[in-house]
Amino acid sequence: LTLVATVEDELAIAAGTVLATFSVPPGHKGVVKAFGIAISNPTRWNGTTAFQLRVNGFPYRDYARMTIQLGSIMSPNEITIPVGSNTIVDVIVLDGSTIAAGETATARIKGWYWPESMD
């Protein structure tokens, strides 16, 4: 299951905007295997724009403030995050970030889940 979301707005993209979400349904286990982020204006990778990978609303390890591009939409960054029932993994635009009107921000989360009974 690969989820790709793009946010494009005539107005600036607000901090806290969720770009992509991976949800594990009740009674299932899963794994997130990769993620990628991209912005349409590459000059924004100067520290003015930051993203965060979260698990159930909390920053995940070394991905609490990403100000450089890790992976891309076509070639996502490999990672292994085991996830349990009712887990939500998402990528957000962090507070204080600047994504101007007319620019886009995109995120991809790649993973899968299976019934707990298969373990």
DSSP file with accessible surface (Angstrom, degrees, kcal/mol):
  #  RESIDUE AA STRUCTURE BP1 BP2  ACC     N-H-->O    O-->H-N    N-H-->O    O-->H-N    TCO  KAPPA ALPHA  PHI   PSI    X-CA   Y-CA   Z-CA
    1    1 A L              0   0  101      0, 0.0   110,-2.3     0, 0.0     2,-0.5   0.000 360.0 360.0 360.0 117.4    0.0    0.0    0.0
    2    2 A T  E     -A  110   0A  56    108,-0.2     2,-0.5     2,-0.0   108,-0.2  -0.981 360.0-164.6-118.3 128.3    1.6    3.2   -1.1
    3    3 A L  E     -A  109   0A  57    106,-2.5   106,-2.1    -2,-0.5     2,-0.4  -0.947   6.8-178.2-114.6 129.8    0.0    6.5   -0.3
    4    4 A V  E     -A  108   0A  79     -2,-0.5     2,-0.4   104,-0.2   104,-0.2  -0.994   3.2-179.0-127.2 130.9    1.0    9.7   -2.1
    5    5 A A  E     -A  107   0A  35    102,-2.3   102,-2.0    -2,-0.4     2,-0.4  -0.987   8.6-165.6-130.6 141.5   -0.5   13.1   -1.3
    6    6 A T  E     -A  106   0A  83     -2,-0.4     2,-0.5   100,-0.2   100,-0.2  -0.993   4.9-159.5-125.6 133.0    0.1   16.5   -2.8
    7    7 A V  E     +A  105   0A  35     98,-2.7    98,-1.8    -2,-0.4     2,-0.4  -0.960  18.5 166.5-111.3 122.5   -1.0   19.7   -1.2
    8    8 A E  E     +A  104   0A 136     -2,-0.5     2,-0.3    96,-0.2    96,-0.2  -0.997   7.2 170.5-135.8 130.7   -1.2   22.7   -3.6
    9    9 A D        -     0   0   77     94,-0.8    93,-2.1    -2,-0.4    94,-0.2  -0.981  44.0-131.5-142.0 149.9   -2.9   25.8   -2.6
   10   10 A E  S    S+     0   0  174     -2,-0.3     2,-0.2    91,-0.2    -1,-0.1   0.753 101.9  55.7 -69.7 -23.4   -3.4   29.3   -3.9
   11   11 A L  S    S-     0   0  127     90,-0.2    91,-0.4     1,-0.1    -2,-0.2  -0.575 111.2 -77.2 -98.7 168.7   -2.5   30.4   -0.4
   12   12 A A        -     0   0   60     -2,-0.2     2,-0.5    89,-0.2    88,-0.2  -0.336  51.5-106.5 -62.7 147.6    0.7   29.4    1.5
   13   13 A I        -     0   0    8     86,-1.6    86,-0.4    87,-0.1    -1,-0.1  -0.678  41.4-127.1 -79.2 125.5    0.6   25.9    3.0
   14   14 A A    >   -     0   0   61     -2,-0.5     3,-1.6     1,-0.1    79,-0.2  -0.377  20.7-100.1 -78.1 149.5    0.1   26.2    6.7
   15   15 A A  T 3  S+     0   0   39      1,-0.2    79,-0.2    82,-0.2    80,-0.2  -0.362 110.3  37.0 -59.9 143.6    2.3   24.6    9.3
   16   16 A G  T 3  S+     0   0   39     77,-3.6    -1,-0.2     1,-0.3     2,-0.2   0.339  79.6 147.1  91.0  -6.8    0.8   21.5   10.7
   17   17 A T    <   -     0   0   37     -3,-1.6    76,-1.9    76,-0.1     2,-0.5  -0.447  47.4-132.3 -64.5 128.9   -0.6   20.5    7.3
   18   18 A V  E     -D   92   0B  59     74,-0.2    74,-0.2    -2,-0.2     3,-0.1  -0.750  24.6-178.6 -83.8 122.6   -0.7   16.7    7.0
   19   19 A L  E     +     0   0B   1     72,-3.1    88,-0.4    -2,-0.5     2,-0.3   0.776  66.2   2.2 -93.0 -33.0    0.8   15.7    3.6
   20   20 A A  E     -D   91   0B   5     71,-1.1    71,-1.9    86,-0.1     2,-0.4  -0.984  61.1-163.4-154.9 148.0    0.4   11.9    3.8
   21   21 A T  E     -D   90   0B  52     -2,-0.3     2,-0.5    69,-0.2    69,-0.2  -0.997   6.7-166.4-137.1 138.8   -1.0    9.4    6.3
   22   22 A F  E     -D   89   0B   0     67,-3.3    67,-3.0    -2,-0.4     2,-0.4  -0.994  17.3-170.9-122.4 119.7   -0.6    5.6    6.7
   23   23 A S  E     -D   88   0B  61     -2,-0.5    65,-0.2    65,-0.2    62,-0.1  -0.939  15.6-149.2-118.2 134.4   -3.2    4.0    9.0
   24   24 A V        -     0   0    4     63,-2.6    62,-1.1    -2,-0.4    63,-0.1  -0.886  25.5-131.8 -99.3 121.7   -3.3    0.5   10.3
   25   25 A P    >   -     0   0   39      0, 0.0     3,-1.3     0, 0.0    61,-0.3  -0.246  36.1 -77.8 -70.1 162.2   -6.8   -0.8   10.9
   26   26 A P  T 3  S+     0   0   90      0, 0.0     3,-0.1     0, 0.0    59,-0.0  -0.246 117.9  25.4 -56.1 142.4   -7.9   -2.5   14.1
   27   27 A G  T 3  S+     0   0   35      1,-0.3    89,-2.7    -3,-0.1    90,-0.4   0.627 105.6 101.4  79.0  13.9   -6.9   -6.1   14.4
   28   28 A H  E <   -B  115   0A  48     -3,-1.3     2,-0.3    87,-0.3    -1,-0.3  -0.876  53.2-155.0-127.7 159.1   -3.9   -5.7   12.1
   29   29 A K  E     +B  114   0A  83     85,-2.5    85,-2.8    -2,-0.3     2,-0.3  -0.868  25.1 164.2-120.6 162.4   -0.1   -5.2   12.3
   30   30 A G  E     -BC 113  83A   4     53,-3.0    53,-2.6    -2,-0.3     2,-0.3  -0.921  27.6-128.1-160.8-173.0    2.1   -3.6    9.7
   31   31 A V  E     -BC 112  82A  17     81,-2.3    81,-2.0    -2,-0.3     2,-0.5  -0.984  11.3-142.5-151.3 137.1    5.3   -2.0    8.7
   32   32 A V  E     +BC 111  81A   0     49,-2.2    49,-2.1    -2,-0.3    79,-0.3  -0.914  22.2 176.8 -96.7 126.5    6.3    1.3    7.1
   33   33 A K  E     +     0   0A  74     77,-2.7    46,-2.4    -2,-0.5     2,-0.3   0.598  56.7   1.5-108.4 -16.9    9.2    0.6    4.7
   34   34 A A  E     -BC 110  78A   6     76,-1.7    76,-3.1    44,-0.3     2,-0.3  -0.987  50.0-171.5-165.6 157.2    9.8    4.0    3.0
   35   35 A F  E     -BC 109  77A   0     42,-1.8    42,-2.8    -2,-0.3     2,-0.3  -0.983   5.5-169.5-150.6 156.4    8.9    7.6    2.8
   36   36 A G  E     -B  108   0A   0     72,-2.2    72,-2.6    -2,-0.3     2,-0.3  -0.990   2.8-163.9-144.6 151.6    9.7   10.5    0.6
   37   37 A I  E     +B  107   0A   0     33,-0.6     2,-0.3    34,-0.4    70,-0.2  -0.971  10.7 174.1-134.7 150.3    9.1   14.3    0.7
   38   38 A A  E     -B  106   0A  21     68,-2.4    68,-3.0    -2,-0.3     2,-0.3  -0.990  14.4-160.6-153.2 150.6    9.4   16.9   -2.1
   39   39 A I  E     -B  105   0A  16     -2,-0.3    66,-0.2    66,-0.2     6,-0.1  -0.973  25.6-129.4-131.9 148.4    8.7   20.6   -2.6
   40   40 A S  S    S+     0   0   63     64,-2.3    65,-0.1    -2,-0.3     3,-0.1   0.749 100.1  57.3 -71.2 -22.3    8.2   22.3   -5.9
   41   41 A N    >   -     0   0   42     63,-0.4     3,-2.4     1,-0.1    -1,-0.2  -0.848  68.4-167.6-111.0  97.5   10.7   25.1   -5.1
   42   42 A P  G >  S+     0   0   92      0, 0.0     3,-1.7     0, 0.0    -1,-0.1   0.708  80.6  74.5 -62.6 -16.3   14.1   23.4   -4.2
   43   43 A T  G 3  S+     0   0   92      1,-0.3     3,-0.4     2,-0.1    -3,-0.0   0.694  79.5  76.1 -68.6 -13.0   15.5   26.6   -2.8
   44   44 A R  G X >S+     0   0   48     -3,-2.4     5,-0.9     1,-0.2     3,-0.6   0.615  70.8  84.3 -71.3 -11.7   13.3   25.9    0.2
   45   45 A W  T < 5 +     0   0   47     -3,-1.7    -1,-0.2     1,-0.2    -2,-0.1   0.039  62.2  98.4 -79.2  32.2   15.8   23.3    1.3
   46   46 A N  T 3 5S-     0   0  109     -3,-0.4    -1,-0.2    -2,-0.2    -2,-0.1   0.233 112.9 -86.6-101.0  12.3   17.7   26.1    2.9
   47   47 A G  T < 5S+     0   0   33     -3,-0.6    -2,-0.1    20,-0.5    -3,-0.1   0.302 109.4 100.8 100.6  -7.7   16.3   25.5    6.4
   48   48 A T  T   5S+     0   0   53     -4,-0.4    50,-1.5    19,-0.1     2,-0.4   0.657  80.8  53.3 -82.9 -14.6   13.2   27.6    6.0
   49   49 A T      < +     0   0    0     -5,-0.9     2,-0.3    48,-0.3    -2,-0.3  -0.978  67.9 176.0-122.4 132.7   11.0   24.6    5.4
   50   50 A A        -     0   0    0     -2,-0.4    44,-2.8    44,-0.3     2,-0.3  -0.985  10.1-163.2-137.4 147.5   10.9   21.6    7.7
   51   51 A F  E     -FE  66  93B   0     15,-1.9    15,-3.1    -2,-0.3     2,-0.4  -0.837   6.3-151.3-124.1 161.8    8.9   18.3    7.7
   52   52 A Q  E     - E   0  92B  25     40,-2.0    40,-2.3    -2,-0.3     2,-0.5  -0.999   8.6-146.6-139.2 135.4    8.3   15.8   10.5
   53   53 A L  E     - E   0  91B   0     10,-2.2     7,-2.8    -2,-0.4     2,-0.3  -0.893  30.3-171.2 -96.6 124.7    7.5   12.0   10.3
   54   54 A R  E     -GE  59  90B  56     36,-2.9    36,-2.0    -2,-0.5     2,-0.5  -0.903  23.6-156.8-122.0 151.1    5.2   11.1   13.2
   55   55 A V  E >  S-GE  58  89B  30      3,-2.7     3,-1.9    -2,-0.3    34,-0.2  -0.993  88.5 -17.6-123.0 117.2    3.8    7.9   14.7
   56   56 A N  T 3  S-     0   0   84     32,-3.5    33,-0.1    -2,-0.5    -1,-0.1   0.861 131.0 -51.0  52.0  39.6    0.5    8.4   16.6
   57   57 A G  T 3  S+     0   0   39     31,-0.4    -1,-0.3     1,-0.2    32,-0.1   0.399 117.1 108.1  86.6  -2.5    1.2   12.2   16.7
   58   58 A F  E <  S-G   55   0B 150     -3,-1.9    -3,-2.7     1,-0.0    -1,-0.2  -0.874  77.9-101.5-110.5 141.9    4.7   12.0   18.1
   59   59 A P  E     -G   54   0B  65      0, 0.0     2,-0.7     0, 0.0    -5,-0.2  -0.268  36.8-125.2 -57.7 140.6    8.0   12.7   16.2
   60   60 A Y    >   -     0   0   31     -7,-2.8     3,-2.9     3,-0.3    -7,-0.2  -0.817  43.0 -82.3 -96.6 113.6    9.7    9.5   15.1
   61   61 A R  G >  S+     0   0  190     -2,-0.7     3,-0.6     1,-0.3    -8,-0.0   0.096 112.6   2.2  36.6-117.2   13.4    9.3   16.2
   62   62 A D  G 3  S+     0   0  150      1,-0.2     3,-0.3     2,-0.1    -1,-0.3   0.328 120.5  75.8 -82.2  10.0   15.7   11.2   13.9
   63   63 A Y  G <   +     0   0   48     -3,-2.9   -10,-2.2     1,-0.2     3,-0.3   0.015  57.0 108.5-111.3  28.1   12.9   12.5   11.7
   64   64 A A  S <  S+     0   0   36     -3,-0.6     2,-0.2     1,-0.3    -1,-0.2   0.785  92.8  16.5 -76.0 -28.5   11.5   15.2   14.0
   65   65 A R  S    S-     0   0  140     -3,-0.3     2,-0.7   -13,-0.1    -1,-0.3  -0.715  70.8-176.8-149.3  92.8   12.8   18.1   11.9
   66   66 A M  B     +F   51   0B   7    -15,-3.1   -15,-1.9    -3,-0.3    28,-0.1  -0.830  14.7 161.2 -95.9 112.9   13.8   17.3    8.4
   67   67 A T        +     0   0   43     -2,-0.7   -20,-0.5   -17,-0.2     2,-0.3   0.320  63.9  60.4-111.7   3.1   15.2   20.4    6.6
   68   68 A I  S    S-     0   0  104    -22,-0.1     2,-0.5   -17,-0.1   -17,-0.1  -0.914  99.6 -93.1-123.6 156.0   17.0   18.4    3.8
   69   69 A Q        -     0   0   85     -2,-0.3     2,-0.6   -24,-0.1     3,-0.1  -0.557  37.0-169.6 -74.1 121.8   15.3   16.2    1.3
   70   70 A L        -     0   0   43     -2,-0.5   -33,-0.6    -4,-0.1     7,-0.4  -0.949  62.5 -29.6-110.7 110.4   15.3   12.6    2.5
   71   71 A G  S    S-     0   0   23     -2,-0.6   -34,-0.4     5,-0.2     2,-0.3  -0.101  74.6-117.7  71.3 178.9   14.2   10.4   -0.4
   72   72 A S        -     0   0   34      3,-1.1   -34,-0.1   -36,-0.2     5,-0.1  -0.850  27.6 -94.4-142.1-178.9   11.8   11.6   -3.0
   73   73 A I  S    S+     0   0   33     -2,-0.3    -1,-0.1     1,-0.2   -35,-0.1   0.929 126.3  37.6 -69.0 -41.4    8.4   10.7   -4.3
   74   74 A M  S    S+     0   0  166      1,-0.3    -1,-0.2    -3,-0.1    -3,-0.0   0.786 131.3  28.9 -80.8 -26.7    9.8    8.4   -7.0
   75   75 A S  S    S-     0   0   84      3,-0.0    -3,-1.1   -40,-0.0    -1,-0.3  -0.671  86.8-162.1-134.7  77.3   12.7    7.0   -4.9
   76   76 A P        -     0   0   23      0, 0.0     2,-0.3     0, 0.0   -40,-0.3  -0.184  27.1 -99.5 -67.2 154.9   11.6    7.1   -1.2
   77   77 A N  E     -C   35   0A  44    -42,-2.8   -42,-1.8    -7,-0.4     2,-0.2  -0.552  41.6-121.0 -69.1 127.8   14.0    6.9    1.7
   78   78 A E  E     +C   34   0A 170     -2,-0.3     2,-0.3   -44,-0.2   -44,-0.3  -0.540  45.8 152.3 -77.0 138.5   14.1    3.3    3.1
   79   79 A I  E     -     0   0A  18    -46,-2.4     2,-0.5    -2,-0.2     0, 0.0  -0.967  35.6-137.9-156.5 154.9   13.1    3.0    6.8
   80   80 A T  E     +     0   0A  79     -2,-0.3   -47,-0.2   -49,-0.0    -2,-0.0  -0.964  25.8 166.6-125.6 114.1   11.6    0.2    8.9
   81   81 A I  E     -C   32   0A   4    -49,-2.1   -49,-2.2    -2,-0.5     2,-0.2  -0.935  24.8-148.2-124.9 104.4    8.9    1.2   11.4
   82   82 A P  E     -C   31   0A 103      0, 0.0     2,-0.4     0, 0.0   -51,-0.3  -0.548  22.6-168.5 -68.4 136.6    6.9   -1.7   12.8
   83   83 A V  E     -C   30   0A  11    -53,-2.6   -53,-3.0    -2,-0.2     2,-0.1  -0.970   7.6-152.1-132.6 146.3    3.4   -0.6   13.6
   84   84 A G    >   -     0   0   30     -2,-0.4     3,-1.6   -55,-0.2   -60,-0.2  -0.389  45.0 -46.6-105.3-175.0    0.5   -2.1   15.5
   85   85 A S  T 3  S+     0   0   37      1,-0.3    -1,-0.2    -2,-0.1   -56,-0.1  -0.183 123.4   9.5 -53.2 136.7   -3.3   -2.0   15.4
   86   86 A N  T 3  S+     0   0  100    -62,-1.1     2,-0.3   -61,-0.3    -1,-0.3   0.660  90.3 150.3  65.6  19.4   -4.8    1.5   15.2
   87   87 A T    <   -     0   0   13     -3,-1.6   -63,-2.6   -62,-0.2     2,-0.5  -0.631  30.8-159.1 -83.5 141.0   -1.4    3.2   14.5
   88   88 A I  E     -D   23   0B  74     -2,-0.3   -32,-3.5   -65,-0.2     2,-0.4  -0.985   7.0-173.1-121.5 123.9   -1.2    6.3   12.4
   89   89 A V  E     +DE  22  55B   0    -67,-3.0   -67,-3.3    -2,-0.5     2,-0.3  -0.962  18.4 163.2-112.3 130.7    2.0    7.4   10.6
   90   90 A D  E     -DE  21  54B  11    -36,-2.0   -36,-2.9    -2,-0.4     2,-0.4  -0.939  34.9-133.9-144.2 166.9    2.0   10.7    8.9
   91   91 A V  E     -DE  20  53B   0    -71,-1.9   -72,-3.1    -2,-0.3   -71,-1.1  -0.995  31.0-178.4-120.7 128.4    4.2   13.4    7.4
   92   92 A I  E     -DE  18  52B  10    -40,-2.3   -40,-2.0    -2,-0.4     2,-0.5  -0.859  33.7-110.6-125.1 162.1    3.5   17.0    8.3
   93   93 A V  E     - E   0  51B   1    -76,-1.9   -77,-3.6    -2,-0.3   -42,-0.2  -0.793  46.7-125.4 -84.7 128.3    4.8   20.5    7.5
   94   94 A L    >   -     0   0   22    -44,-2.8     3,-1.7    -2,-0.5   -44,-0.3  -0.400  27.9 -86.4 -78.8 156.2    6.4   21.8   10.7
   95   95 A D  T 3  S+     0   0  123      1,-0.2    -1,-0.1   -80,-0.2     3,-0.1  -0.231 113.7  26.4 -54.5 141.7    5.6   25.1   12.5
   96   96 A G  T 3  S+     0   0   72      1,-0.3    -1,-0.2    -3,-0.1     2,-0.1   0.416  89.9 137.6  83.9  -1.5    7.5   28.0   11.2
   97   97 A S    <   -     0   0   17     -3,-1.7     2,-0.6   -47,-0.1    -1,-0.3  -0.438  46.2-139.2 -79.8 154.5    8.0   26.5    7.8
   98   98 A T        +     0   0   63    -50,-1.5     2,-0.4   -54,-0.1   -84,-0.1  -0.954  31.5 157.7-119.0 112.1    7.6   28.6    4.6
   99   99 A I        -     0   0    3     -2,-0.6   -86,-1.6   -86,-0.4     3,-0.1  -0.937  36.0-141.9-128.6 107.9    5.8   27.1    1.6
  100  100 A A    >   -     0   0   30     -2,-0.4     3,-2.0   -88,-0.2   -91,-0.2  -0.152  29.0 -75.1 -72.8 164.6    4.6   30.1   -0.5
  101  101 A A  T 3  S+     0   0   62      1,-0.3   -91,-0.2   -89,-0.1   -89,-0.2  -0.259 119.4  22.0 -55.6 135.6    1.4   30.5   -2.4
  102  102 A G  T 3  S+     0   0   51    -93,-2.1    -1,-0.3   -91,-0.4     2,-0.2   0.286  99.3 111.2  87.6 -11.3    1.5   28.5   -5.7
  103  103 A E    <   -     0   0   23     -3,-2.0   -94,-0.8   -94,-0.2     2,-0.3  -0.545  57.6-137.9 -89.8 161.9    4.2   26.1   -4.5
  104  104 A T  E     -A    8   0A  26     -2,-0.2   -64,-2.3   -96,-0.2     2,-0.4  -0.891  10.7-162.0-120.8 152.8    3.5   22.4   -3.7
  105  105 A A  E     -AB   7  39A   0    -98,-1.8   -98,-2.7    -2,-0.3     2,-0.4  -0.996  15.6-174.5-128.8 135.8    4.6   20.0   -1.0
  106  106 A T  E     -AB   6  38A  18    -68,-3.0   -68,-2.4    -2,-0.4     2,-0.3  -0.975   6.7-176.0-134.4 144.1    4.3   16.3   -1.5
  107  107 A A  E     -AB   5  37A   0   -102,-2.0  -102,-2.3   -88,-0.4     2,-0.4  -0.986   6.4-162.5-138.5 151.4    4.9   13.3    0.7
  108  108 A R  E     -AB   4  36A  43    -72,-2.6   -72,-2.2    -2,-0.3     2,-0.4  -1.000   1.8-170.3-134.0 134.5    4.8    9.5    0.1
  109  109 A I  E     -AB   3  35A   0   -106,-2.1  -106,-2.5    -2,-0.4     2,-0.5  -0.996   8.9-165.4-123.2 128.3    4.5    6.8    2.8
  110  110 A K  E     +AB   2  34A  84    -76,-3.1   -77,-2.7    -2,-0.4   -76,-1.7  -0.958  32.5 105.2-119.6 126.7    5.1    3.2    1.6
  111  111 A G  E     - B   0  32A   0   -110,-2.3     2,-0.3    -2,-0.5   -79,-0.2  -0.964  42.7-134.0-173.7-173.8    4.1    0.2    3.7
  112  112 A W  E     - B   0  31A 118    -81,-2.0   -81,-2.3    -2,-0.3     2,-0.3  -0.967   7.4-151.9-153.8 167.1    1.7   -2.6    4.3
  113  113 A Y  E     - B   0  30A  93     -2,-0.3   -83,-0.3   -83,-0.2   -29,-0.0  -0.940   6.6-169.4-143.0 163.2   -0.4   -4.3    6.9
  114  114 A W  E     - B   0  29A  69    -85,-2.8   -85,-2.5    -2,-0.3     5,-0.1  -0.965  39.6 -77.5-148.1 159.7   -1.9   -7.8    7.6
  115  115 A P  E >   - B   0  28A  48      0, 0.0     3,-1.9     0, 0.0   -87,-0.3  -0.362  36.1-128.7 -62.0 139.7   -4.3   -9.4   10.0
  116  116 A E  G >  S+     0   0   85    -89,-2.7     3,-1.8     1,-0.3   -88,-0.1   0.807 106.1  70.2 -58.2 -27.9   -2.8  -10.1   13.5
  117  117 A S  G 3  S+     0   0  109    -90,-0.4    -1,-0.3     1,-0.3   -89,-0.1   0.679  86.3  67.1 -66.1 -14.9   -4.1  -13.7   13.1
  118  118 A M  G <         0   0  134     -3,-1.9    -1,-0.3     0, 0.0    -2,-0.2   0.572 360.0 360.0 -82.0  -9.1   -1.4  -14.3   10.5
  119  119 A D    <         0   0  115     -3,-1.8    -3,-0.0    -4,-0.2     0, 0.0  -0.502 360.0 360.0 -81.0 360.0    1.4  -13.9   13.0
